[in-house]
Amino acid sequence: MEETNPPATGLVALLGAGVMGEALMSGLLRSGWRPADLRVSDRSPERLADLQARYGVTGLSPAEAVAEADTVVIAVKPQDMTALLDEVGPHLRPHVLVVSIAAGITTAFLEQRLPEGTAVARVMPNTPALVDEGMSAVSPGAHCRPAQVEIASELMRGCGKVLAVPEKQQDAITAISGSGPAYIFYVVEAMIEAGVLLGLPRATATELTVQTLYGAATMLKETGEHPTVLRERVSSPGGTTVTALRELEDHKVRAAFLRAIEAAAVRSAELSSGQ
């Protein structure tokens, strides 16, 4: 491909408008992108028509969407990636940036199936992007320049926070932030069930737990204190908190979390290598 300077933003094509695709699209619109700047494709005509009606974006086939796009965001399932790349590859513009948010798809996989020299970036988002509190990690491919990494990062800032990282860290990031919301929801489920077991109405247990989680997360973010320091402030000697924490330690809950997250990272690597 001819070496040219990437556009500042330009037209964006979004291929795949499932949960994460729609979250990104709506985030872009809320953060200032115009509907006229977005070209959206989805394999479901009904889904595409619904998005056009609700957001005012332009719905096209994948090939049509990328033909005039400066940035292409791919948000399809990993198993659908090869066929999609084969379809759109011949229609990409020379300076295009291709951003993939498909789990386990490496930049090398994308580069091998797109025209020589195509700039690609790999992104691991997470589901809090649905409420503009996502955490995304962006990794550049071999031909992706710093200005293009910034374009990919700016796209993802529409629905949360972004870090630029080496691609070798993506499996660990998948295990921490990509899968992380599920771990939190798992703990929340357990706390709600405990409240019910202790006699609280489920609605009360839910409100108590969710607000406690929100408050604790806000303290971590806004104070900058180490979690150990914050935990110790709650843990009076001989009190209820240390009694509960002793039970968690006796049941090796911390070790179980470590093993679980390590297993998620291993599985992420397996999925990537199985392309």
C-alpha positions as CSV (number, residue, x, y, z in Angstrom):
1,M,0.0,0.0,0.0
2,E,1.1,3.6,-0.7
3,E,2.5,5.3,2.4
4,T,0.3,8.3,3.2
5,N,-0.6,10.3,6.3
6,P,-3.7,9.0,8.0
7,P,-6.7,11.3,8.3
8,A,-7.6,13.0,11.5
9,T,-10.8,11.0,11.8
10,G,-12.8,10.9,8.6
11,L,-15.6,8.5,7.9
12,V,-15.9,5.5,10.2
13,A,-17.2,2.1,9.0
14,L,-18.5,-0.2,11.8
15,L,-18.8,-3.8,10.7
16,G,-21.0,-5.7,13.1
17,A,-23.5,-4.0,15.3
18,G,-24.1,-6.4,18.1
19,V,-23.8,-5.5,21.8
20,M,-20.3,-4.1,21.7
21,G,-20.7,-2.7,18.2
22,E,-23.8,-0.7,19.2
23,A,-22.1,0.4,22.4
24,L,-19.2,1.8,20.5
25,M,-21.5,3.5,17.9
26,S,-23.7,5.1,20.5
27,G,-20.7,6.2,22.5
28,L,-19.2,7.9,19.4
29,L,-22.5,9.7,18.7
30,R,-22.7,10.9,22.4
31,S,-19.1,12.1,22.2
32,G,-19.6,14.3,19.2
33,W,-19.4,12.1,16.0
34,R,-22.2,13.0,13.6
35,P,-24.5,10.2,12.2
36,A,-23.4,11.3,8.8
37,D,-19.8,10.3,9.7
38,L,-20.7,6.7,10.4
39,R,-21.3,3.8,8.0
40,V,-22.8,0.7,9.7
41,S,-23.1,-2.9,8.5
42,D,-24.7,-5.9,10.1
43,R,-25.6,-9.3,8.7
44,S,-29.2,-8.9,10.0
45,P,-31.2,-6.6,7.7
46,E,-33.8,-6.1,10.6
47,R,-31.0,-5.2,13.0
48,L,-29.5,-2.7,10.5
49,A,-32.9,-1.1,9.8
50,D,-33.5,-0.7,13.5
51,L,-30.1,1.0,14.0
52,Q,-30.7,3.4,11.1
53,A,-34.1,4.4,12.6
54,R,-32.8,4.9,16.1
55,Y,-29.5,6.6,15.4
56,G,-29.8,8.1,11.9
57,V,-26.6,6.3,10.7
58,T,-26.2,5.0,7.2
59,G,-26.6,1.3,6.8
60,L,-24.7,-0.4,4.0
61,S,-23.2,-3.8,3.0
62,P,-19.7,-4.4,4.4
63,A,-18.0,-3.7,1.0
64,E,-20.0,-0.5,0.5
65,A,-19.3,0.7,4.1
66,V,-15.5,0.3,3.8
67,A,-15.2,1.7,0.3
68,E,-15.3,5.3,1.5
69,A,-14.1,4.9,5.1
70,D,-10.9,6.2,6.6
71,T,-11.3,4.0,9.7
72,V,-12.9,0.6,9.8
73,V,-13.9,-0.9,13.1
74,I,-14.6,-4.7,13.0
75,A,-16.9,-5.9,15.7
76,V,-18.0,-9.4,14.5
77,K,-17.6,-12.7,16.2
78,P,-14.1,-14.2,15.8
79,Q,-15.5,-17.2,13.8
80,D,-16.9,-14.7,11.2
81,M,-13.7,-12.7,10.8
82,T,-12.0,-14.6,7.9
83,A,-15.0,-14.4,5.6
84,L,-15.5,-10.7,6.4
85,L,-11.9,-9.8,5.7
86,D,-12.0,-11.7,2.4
87,E,-15.1,-9.7,1.5
88,V,-13.9,-6.2,2.4
89,G,-10.2,-6.5,1.7
90,P,-10.4,-5.5,-2.0
91,H,-12.5,-2.5,-1.2
92,L,-10.3,-0.8,1.5
93,R,-8.8,2.6,0.8
94,P,-5.0,2.9,0.7
95,H,-4.6,4.9,3.9
96,V,-7.3,3.0,5.9
97,L,-6.9,2.1,9.6
98,V,-8.6,-1.2,10.5
99,V,-9.5,-1.6,14.2
100,S,-10.6,-5.0,15.5
101,I,-12.5,-5.5,18.8
102,A,-13.0,-9.2,18.2
103,A,-11.6,-11.3,21.0
104,G,-8.5,-13.4,20.3
105,I,-7.9,-12.0,16.8
106,T,-4.2,-10.9,16.5
107,T,-2.8,-8.1,14.4
108,A,-0.8,-10.7,12.5
109,F,-4.0,-12.5,11.6
110,L,-5.5,-9.3,10.3
111,E,-2.4,-8.3,8.4
112,Q,-2.1,-11.6,6.6
113,R,-5.7,-11.3,5.3
114,L,-5.7,-7.7,4.3
115,P,-3.8,-5.8,1.5
116,E,-0.1,-5.5,2.1
117,G,0.8,-2.6,4.4
118,T,-2.7,-2.2,5.9
119,A,-2.5,-0.4,9.3
120,V,-4.3,-2.5,11.9
121,A,-4.9,-2.2,15.6
122,R,-6.3,-4.7,18.1
123,V,-8.6,-3.6,20.9
124,M,-9.8,-5.5,23.9
125,P,-12.9,-3.6,25.3
126,N,-15.2,-4.7,28.1
127,T,-19.0,-4.6,28.6
128,P,-19.1,-1.4,30.9
129,A,-18.6,0.4,27.6
130,L,-22.4,0.0,27.4
131,V,-22.6,2.7,30.1
132,D,-19.6,4.8,29.0
133,E,-17.4,3.3,31.7
134,G,-15.5,0.8,29.6
135,M,-11.8,-0.1,29.8
136,S,-10.1,-0.7,26.4
137,A,-6.6,-1.7,25.6
138,V,-5.2,-0.8,22.2
139,S,-2.3,-2.6,20.5
140,P,-0.8,-1.5,17.2
141,G,0.1,-3.8,14.3
142,A,3.3,-3.7,12.3
143,H,2.2,-0.9,10.0
144,C,0.2,1.2,12.5
145,R,1.8,4.5,13.3
146,P,1.5,6.5,16.5
147,A,-1.0,8.9,15.0
148,Q,-3.2,5.9,14.0
149,V,-2.9,4.4,17.5
150,E,-4.3,7.7,18.7
151,I,-7.2,7.5,16.2
152,A,-8.1,4.1,17.5
153,S,-7.8,5.3,21.1
154,E,-10.0,8.3,20.4
155,L,-12.7,6.0,19.0
156,M,-12.7,3.9,22.1
157,R,-12.7,7.0,24.4
158,G,-16.3,7.4,23.3
159,C,-17.3,4.7,25.7
160,G,-14.7,4.8,28.5
161,K,-11.0,4.8,29.3
162,V,-8.2,3.6,27.0
163,L,-4.7,2.4,27.4
164,A,-2.2,1.7,24.6
165,V,-0.2,-1.5,25.3
166,P,2.1,-4.0,23.6
167,E,0.2,-6.8,22.0
168,K,2.0,-9.4,24.1
169,Q,0.0,-8.0,27.1
170,Q,-3.4,-8.6,25.5
171,D,-4.0,-12.1,27.0
172,A,-3.4,-10.8,30.5
173,I,-5.6,-7.8,29.8
174,T,-8.3,-10.1,28.5
175,A,-8.2,-12.0,31.8
176,I,-8.3,-8.9,33.9
177,S,-10.5,-6.3,32.3
178,G,-12.1,-8.2,29.4
179,S,-13.5,-10.9,31.7
180,G,-13.3,-8.8,34.8
181,P,-16.9,-7.6,34.9
182,A,-18.0,-11.2,35.2
183,Y,-15.9,-11.7,38.3
184,I,-17.4,-8.6,39.9
185,F,-20.9,-9.7,39.0
186,Y,-20.1,-13.1,40.5
187,V,-19.1,-11.5,43.9
188,V,-22.2,-9.3,43.8
189,E,-24.4,-12.3,43.3
190,A,-22.9,-14.0,46.3
191,M,-23.3,-10.9,48.5
192,I,-27.0,-10.5,47.5
193,E,-27.7,-14.1,48.2
194,A,-26.0,-13.8,51.6
195,G,-28.2,-10.8,52.4
196,V,-31.3,-12.8,51.5
197,L,-30.0,-15.7,53.6
198,L,-29.7,-13.3,56.6
199,G,-33.3,-12.2,56.2
200,L,-33.1,-9.1,54.0
201,P,-35.6,-8.6,51.2
202,R,-33.9,-9.2,47.8
203,A,-34.4,-5.7,46.7
204,T,-32.8,-4.3,49.8
205,A,-29.9,-6.7,49.6
206,T,-29.4,-5.7,46.0
207,E,-29.4,-2.0,46.6
208,L,-27.1,-2.3,49.6
209,T,-24.6,-4.5,47.6
210,V,-24.6,-2.4,44.4
211,Q,-24.2,0.9,46.2
212,T,-21.4,-0.6,48.3
213,L,-19.6,-1.8,45.2
214,Y,-20.1,1.6,43.5
215,G,-18.8,3.5,46.6
216,A,-15.8,1.2,47.1
217,A,-14.8,1.6,43.4
218,T,-15.2,5.3,43.6
219,M,-13.0,5.4,46.7
220,L,-10.3,3.4,44.9
221,K,-10.4,5.7,41.9
222,E,-10.7,9.1,43.6
223,T,-8.4,8.6,46.6
224,G,-5.6,6.8,44.8
225,E,-5.0,4.7,47.9
226,H,-3.8,1.2,47.7
227,P,-6.6,-1.3,48.2
228,T,-4.8,-2.8,51.1
229,V,-4.8,0.5,52.9
230,L,-8.5,1.0,52.3
231,R,-9.3,-2.5,53.4
232,E,-7.4,-2.1,56.6
233,R,-9.3,1.1,57.4
234,V,-12.5,-1.0,57.5
235,S,-11.0,-3.8,59.5
236,S,-11.2,-3.0,63.2
237,P,-9.4,-5.5,65.4
238,G,-11.8,-8.2,66.5
239,G,-14.6,-6.8,64.5
240,T,-17.1,-8.1,62.0
241,T,-14.9,-7.3,58.9
242,V,-11.8,-9.1,60.0
243,T,-14.0,-12.1,61.0
244,A,-15.4,-12.2,57.5
245,L,-12.0,-11.7,55.8
246,R,-10.6,-14.6,57.9
247,E,-13.3,-16.9,56.5
248,L,-12.4,-15.8,53.0
249,E,-8.7,-16.5,53.6
250,D,-9.5,-19.9,55.2
251,H,-11.3,-20.8,52.0
252,K,-8.4,-19.6,49.9
253,V,-10.6,-17.1,48.0
254,R,-7.6,-14.9,47.0
255,A,-5.7,-17.9,45.7
256,A,-8.8,-19.0,43.7
257,F,-9.0,-15.6,42.1
258,L,-5.4,-15.8,41.1
259,R,-5.8,-19.2,39.6
260,A,-9.0,-18.2,37.8
261,I,-7.4,-15.1,36.2
262,E,-4.3,-17.1,35.2
263,A,-6.6,-19.7,33.6
264,A,-8.5,-17.0,31.6
265,A,-5.1,-15.6,30.3
266,V,-4.1,-19.1,29.2
267,R,-7.4,-19.6,27.5
268,S,-7.0,-16.3,25.7
269,A,-3.6,-17.4,24.4
270,E,-5.1,-20.7,23.2
271,L,-7.9,-18.9,21.3
272,S,-5.4,-16.5,19.7
273,S,-3.1,-19.3,18.6
274,G,-6.0,-21.4,17.3
275,Q,-6.8,-18.9,14.5
